[in-house]
Amino acid sequence: MKISASEQVADWLCALPPQTKRRVRTALRALSKGKGDIMGLQGSLEGLNRLRIGGIRIVFRQISGQEILLEYANTRDVIYELFEQILGGRGK
């Protein structure tokens, strides 16, 4: 499965410390095979999914049967509120 990332996710990933970056890349390889701690989101974020990597969350959507778009990534304590604000500014 192909995984592409928004500019925010790409920039965020580049800024991570090496050890954390390795953990995230390992989790993304598993995601490409349909594995990992994945959960569908509800409420205003319905239709999106999240990948949990410890205290990190990556919000993504399945674009087609073979493509995933990583929409937004951040720590658990801020990700959902910030992403809802972003969606509110541009629509779903």
Buried (B, 14 or more C-beta within 10 A) or exposed (E): EEBEBBEBBEEBBEEBEEEBEEBBEEBBEBBBEEEBEBEEBEEEBEEBBBBBBEEBBBBBBBEEEEEBBBBBBBEEEEBBEBBEEEBEEEEE
